[in-house]
Amino acid sequence: MRLITPLLILSAAFLFSCSEKNPLVETMTDEQLRSYADELAHKYIIADGHVDLPYRLKLKNFRIEREYMAIPVSTTEGDFDYERAKKGGLDAPFMSIYIPSSYQLQPDHGKVFADSLINMVRSISEQIPDKFALANSPSEVEANFKAGKISLPMGMENGAPIGNDLSNLKYFFDRGIRYITLTHSKDNQICDSSGDTTRTWNGLSPFGKDVVAEMNKLGIMVDISHVDDSTFYQVMKITKAPCIASHSSCRAFAPTVRRDMTDDMIKKLGENNGVMLINFYNAFLDSAVVKQNQVNREKLRALLDEKGLTYENPAAKPIIDQFGKDNPSLNSDVEMVANHIDHVVKLAGIDHVGFGSDYDGVDGHLPTGLEDVSKYPNLIYTLLKRGYNEEDIEKICYKNLWRVWNTVEQVAKGN
C-alpha cells in the first residue's frame, strides 16, 4: 500500500479502490492544483445525471424571444444557465422532465405535462442552436462537445405519464427520453416510492415488471433514484441491462433519508454494472446538518409563538431576518460530496460513480463550494487532493455513465 503524503489526506478505505495517483499533483501549489482541476473540467465532458431546469422554467412561464432571454443563457436566478455551465465545464446536463406526483391523479397521468417540458427543451435547442443541442446518445454528446455546444439529453423523473400503456414508452423514447425514474415521492402504477409508506405493491407492480422489461428492449435506462428499497432489489433481479441512480447519495451519511442508498444497495448496483450519480442536496448529504437546521426552525417557531406571531404576519419579518443572521442555516460542503464519492468507490469501485447534482431542484440548498453549475472544478480539485488521478476524474465526469448508456443501447439492439 502506498504511503499517505501530507498533501494527500486519504481515507484508508479509499486507498483500497484508488487507481494510481498522479505524482505531479504532489508537487503542485494549491493555485496550480486549482488550475489543473479547471483544465480537466474543460478537457473532459462533464455529464450531470439530473438538472431540473425545465421545471424551474415552467414555473417562470418560460418563453424564448428572438433575442436571447435571461434564461437559460445568462441569469442570476436558479443554479443553471449557459454562461455558468461553460465556466464550470458542464457539457451534458440531463434535463429532468419532472412530473410531480399530483399528476399521477390526472386522467392522462401527466402525459400532456411531460410533453410540455419536452417541447420546452427542444425549443431551447431550436432557438439557441449555437449554444445548445439535443442529444440522444453518447456519440451525439461527443459531437456537440467538439462543436462547443452544451448537450441537452433528457430523462423523465416519474414514470407516471406511461399510464397503463407500454406503448407510451416507445412514444417517449422517440421524443428523446433516455432514462426514466420509475416513480417520485409517492407510489405510482409502476412501483413503490421511498417517500411513501403505503407499500402499495411491496416493490414493483405486475405492470412495473413489464415496464422494466420494455425499457430494456427499447434502450431506456432504468433509474432507481426515488424508489423504495424493495423496488430497487426487484429491479436488480429482473433487469437485463445496467441501471442508474440519476441523483442519489449514500445513506451511511444520512441514516434517516430513505431516498439515499444503503451500502448493500450500492454494492448491488455495482454488481449490476450500473452507476450511482451523487446528489448534491444538503439534506441527502449529512444528517447532522439537517438536524441542526431543524433545531433552528423549532427555535424560531417558539420565538414567534411567544410573541403571538405567525410567519405570514408582517411584524414577524424583522424577527425572522434577525434570527437568520444570528442562526444562519447550515450547509454541507464540497468535502462531504467527495466523501460520498469516496464511499461509493470503496464499496463498488471507481467505475460506478458520477455526478447527479439535482441543480435547480433543491431550492438552493446546496453545499458550500458547489452552489451552482460553475463549481464543478471545486469538486474535481477536492478529488485530486484526495488522490484521484486524471483517469479517475474522466470516469467520474462522464465515462462511467457512458459505459452504462452504451451498454443499455447494446442490450436493446440484442433484443
FENSUL-V549988 format. One record per pair of residues at least 12 apart in sequence whose ideal C-beta (glycine too) atoms are under 6 Angstrom apart, sorted by the first residue. I is the first residue (numbers start at 1). J is the second residue. D is the distance in Angstrom with one decimal. If there is no record, write none. Layout:
BEGIN
I&J&D ; I&J&D
END
This chain:
BEGIN
1&15&6.0 ; 5&26&5.7 ; 7&26&5.5 ; 8&387&4.8 ; 10&386&5.4 ; 10&387&4.9 ; 13&346&4.2 ; 14&342&4.8 ; 17&345&4.5 ; 17&346&5.5 ; 17&349&5.8 ; 18&387&5.5 ; 19&389&5.5 ; 19&391&5.8 ; 19&392&5.3 ; 21&387&4.4 ; 21&389&5.1 ; 22&389&4.4 ; 22&390&5.9 ; 25&384&5.5 ; 34&381&5.3 ; 37&377&4.7 ; 37&380&4.2 ; 37&381&3.7 ; 37&384&5.8 ; 38&377&4.4 ; 40&380&5.6 ; 40&393&5.3 ; 41&89&3.2 ; 41&376&5.3 ; 41&377&4.5 ; 41&380&5.6 ; 42&89&4.6 ; 44&394&4.9 ; 44&397&4.8 ; 45&91&4.7 ; 45&92&6.0 ; 45&145&5.3 ; 45&398&4.3 ; 46&89&4.9 ; 46&90&5.0 ; 46&91&5.4 ; 46&376&5.6 ; 46&397&4.8 ; 47&92&4.1 ; 47&398&4.2 ; 47&401&5.2 ; 48&93&4.6 ; 48&355&4.9 ; 48&357&5.3 ; 49&94&5.3 ; 49&246&4.0 ; 49&247&5.8 ; 49&277&3.7 ; 49&356&3.6 ; 50&94&5.9 ; 50&96&5.4 ; 50&246&4.8 ; 50&247&3.7 ; 50&356&4.7 ; 50&358&5.4 ; 51&80&5.6 ; 51&93&3.9 ; 51&359&4.9 ; 51&360&5.8 ; 52&96&4.8 ; 52&98&5.9 ; 52&360&4.0 ; 52&361&3.4 ; 53&80&5.0 ; 53&360&5.1 ; 54&95&5.4 ; 54&117&4.3 ; 54&120&5.4 ; 54&121&5.8 ; 55&98&4.5 ; 56&78&5.2 ; 56&360&4.6 ; 62&120&5.6 ; 64&127&4.5 ; 78&360&5.0 ; 79&359&3.9 ; 79&360&4.8 ; 79&372&4.4 ; 80&359&5.4 ; 80&360&5.4 ; 80&373&5.0 ; 82&131&5.2 ; 84&372&5.5 ; 84&373&5.0 ; 84&374&4.1 ; 85&150&5.7 ; 85&373&4.7 ; 87&374&4.2 ; 88&373&5.0 ; 88&374&4.1 ; 88&375&5.8 ; 88&376&4.4 ; 89&376&5.5 ; 90&373&4.9 ; 91&145&5.2 ; 92&141&4.7 ; 92&151&4.5 ; 94&153&5.1 ; 94&155&4.7 ; 95&121&4.9 ; 95&152&5.2 ; 95&154&4.9 ; 96&157&4.8 ; 97&114&5.5 ; 97&117&4.7 ; 97&118&5.9 ; 97&154&5.7 ; 97&156&4.4 ; 98&157&4.4 ; 99&114&5.8 ; 99&158&3.9 ; 99&160&5.2 ; 99&161&5.9 ; 101&184&5.2 ; 101&185&5.2 ; 101&186&4.1 ; 103&160&5.9 ; 104&160&4.4 ; 104&188&5.2 ; 109&160&4.6 ; 109&161&5.3 ; 109&163&4.4 ; 110&160&5.0 ; 110&161&4.6 ; 111&161&4.2 ; 114&161&4.3 ; 118&175&5.2 ; 121&152&5.4 ; 121&154&5.9 ; 125&152&5.9 ; 132&150&5.4 ; 132&152&5.6 ; 133&149&4.6 ; 133&151&5.8 ; 134&152&5.6 ; 135&151&3.7 ; 135&153&4.7 ; 136&176&5.6 ; 138&402&4.7 ; 138&405&5.4 ; 138&406&5.8 ; 153&178&5.6 ; 154&176&4.9 ; 154&177&5.4 ; 155&179&4.0 ; 155&246&6.0 ; 156&177&4.9 ; 156&180&4.7 ; 157&181&4.5 ; 158&183&5.9 ; 158&184&4.0 ; 159&180&4.9 ; 159&182&5.0 ; 159&190&4.9 ; 160&188&5.0 ; 166&214&5.1 ; 169&214&5.1 ; 169&218&5.8 ; 173&218&5.0 ; 173&220&5.7 ; 179&221&3.8 ; 179&223&4.7 ; 180&220&5.8 ; 181&223&4.2 ; 181&225&5.4 ; 181&226&5.5 ; 182&227&5.5 ; 183&226&5.7 ; 184&226&5.4 ; 187&200&4.0 ; 190&208&3.9 ; 190&211&5.4 ; 191&204&4.8 ; 191&208&4.6 ; 191&227&5.7 ; 191&231&4.2 ; 192&228&3.9 ; 192&231&5.2 ; 193&226&5.9 ; 193&228&5.9 ; 194&226&5.9 ; 194&228&5.2 ; 194&258&4.3 ; 194&259&5.0 ; 202&230&5.7 ; 203&230&4.0 ; 203&231&4.9 ; 203&234&4.2 ; 204&231&5.8 ; 204&234&4.8 ; 212&235&6.0 ; 212&238&5.8 ; 212&239&5.7 ; 216&240&4.7 ; 216&241&4.9 ; 216&411&5.8 ; 217&415&4.6 ; 218&412&5.8 ; 219&408&5.5 ; 219&409&4.8 ; 219&412&3.3 ; 221&244&5.2 ; 221&408&5.1 ; 222&239&5.8 ; 222&243&4.5 ; 223&244&5.3 ; 223&246&4.6 ; 224&243&5.5 ; 224&245&5.5 ; 225&245&4.9 ; 225&246&5.0 ; 225&247&5.3 ; 225&248&4.6 ; 232&265&5.7 ; 236&268&5.2 ; 236&272&5.7 ; 240&411&5.6 ; 241&408&4.6 ; 241&411&4.1 ; 242&272&5.3 ; 242&273&4.1 ; 242&274&4.3 ; 242&404&4.7 ; 242&407&5.5 ; 243&272&5.8 ; 243&274&4.4 ; 244&274&5.9 ; 244&275&5.4 ; 244&404&5.8 ; 245&276&4.5 ; 246&277&5.5 ; 246&356&5.1 ; 247&277&6.0 ; 247&279&4.4 ; 247&356&3.7 ; 247&358&4.7 ; 248&261&5.2 ; 248&279&5.6 ; 249&278&5.7 ; 249&279&4.7 ; 249&284&4.2 ; 249&285&5.8 ; 249&340&5.3 ; 250&340&4.9 ; 250&343&4.8 ; 252&343&6.0 ; 253&286&5.7 ; 254&284&5.8 ; 254&287&4.5 ; 255&287&6.0 ; 256&287&5.8 ; 257&284&5.6 ; 260&284&5.6 ; 263&347&5.7 ; 266&344&5.7 ; 266&347&4.7 ; 266&348&5.4 ; 267&347&5.3 ; 267&348&5.9 ; 270&348&2.9 ; 270&349&6.0 ; 270&352&4.5 ; 274&404&6.0 ; 275&352&5.4 ; 275&354&5.5 ; 275&400&4.7 ; 275&401&5.5 ; 275&404&5.0 ; 276&344&5.4 ; 276&353&5.6 ; 277&354&4.6 ; 277&355&5.8 ; 277&356&2.8 ; 278&340&4.9 ; 278&341&5.9 ; 278&356&5.9 ; 279&356&5.6 ; 279&358&5.0 ; 280&337&5.9 ; 280&357&4.5 ; 280&366&5.5 ; 280&367&5.9 ; 280&370&5.3 ; 281&358&5.2 ; 281&362&4.3 ; 282&331&5.6 ; 282&332&4.8 ; 282&365&4.6 ; 285&332&4.3 ; 285&336&4.9 ; 286&332&4.7 ; 286&336&5.5 ; 289&330&4.7 ; 289&332&5.3 ; 292&330&5.1 ; 293&329&5.5 ; 293&330&5.7 ; 296&327&4.8 ; 300&323&5.1 ; 304&316&5.8 ; 331&367&5.8 ; 331&368&5.0 ; 332&367&4.3 ; 333&367&4.9 ; 333&368&4.2 ; 333&369&5.6 ; 334&367&5.6 ; 334&369&3.4 ; 334&370&5.3 ; 334&378&5.2 ; 334&379&5.5 ; 334&382&5.3 ; 337&367&5.8 ; 338&382&4.6 ; 338&383&5.9 ; 341&353&5.4 ; 350&392&5.5 ; 350&395&5.9 ; 351&400&5.6 ; 353&396&6.0 ; 354&396&5.5 ; 354&400&5.0 ; 354&401&5.1 ; 359&373&5.8 ; 380&393&5.8
END
